[in-house]
Amino acid sequence: MIQVKVKENESVERALKRFKKKFERTGVLRELRSRQQFTKKSVKRRFEVLNAEYKQKTYGHIDD
């Protein structure tokens, strides 16, 4: 469970912003969306490979 203690002289909006940031970092929403439909392992692996190729192509080679 995520807990955010409101500090002294801190607005509720600021504490809510800290809560939202902590919630986003946990990845709960991302996992929930991924569990809405089943994805085969082969499809996941293919996506990972394509993503790695893209990153390597985009950021991997630095020519002088």
C-alpha positions in Angstrom: 0.0 0.0 0.0 1.3 3.5 -0.9 1.3 5.9 1.9 2.0 9.6 1.7 2.2 11.6 4.9 1.3 15.3 4.6 4.1 17.3 6.0 3.5 20.4 8.1 2.6 23.5 6.0 2.2 21.3 2.9 -0.8 21.7 0.7 -3.1 18.8 -0.1 -2.4 19.3 -3.8 1.3 18.9 -3.3 0.8 15.7 -1.3 -1.6 14.4 -4.0 1.1 15.1 -6.6 3.6 13.1 -4.6 1.1 10.3 -4.3 0.5 10.2 -8.1 4.2 10.1 -8.8 4.7 7.2 -6.3 1.8 5.3 -7.8 3.1 5.8 -11.4 6.6 4.5 -10.4 5.1 1.3 -8.9 3.8 0.3 -12.4 0.4 -1.0 -11.1 -1.6 0.6 -13.9 0.8 -0.7 -16.6 0.5 -4.2 -15.2 -3.3 -3.9 -15.0 -3.5 -2.9 -18.7 -1.2 -5.7 -19.7 -3.3 -8.3 -17.9 -6.5 -7.3 -19.6 -5.7 -9.6 -22.5 -3.5 -12.6 -22.9 -0.3 -12.3 -25.0 1.6 -15.3 -26.1 5.2 -15.6 -25.0 6.3 -15.7 -28.6 4.6 -12.5 -29.3 6.1 -10.8 -26.2 9.5 -12.0 -27.2 9.1 -10.8 -30.8 8.1 -7.3 -29.5 11.1 -7.3 -27.1 13.5 -8.1 -30.0 12.0 -5.5 -32.3 12.2 -2.9 -29.5 15.9 -3.8 -28.8 16.7 -3.6 -32.5 15.1 -0.2 -32.7 17.0 1.1 -29.7 20.2 -0.3 -31.0 19.7 1.3 -34.4 18.6 4.6 -32.9 21.0 5.0 -29.9 23.6 2.3 -30.3 25.9 3.5 -33.1 27.7 6.8 -32.7 29.8 7.5 -35.8 32.6 10.1 -35.5 
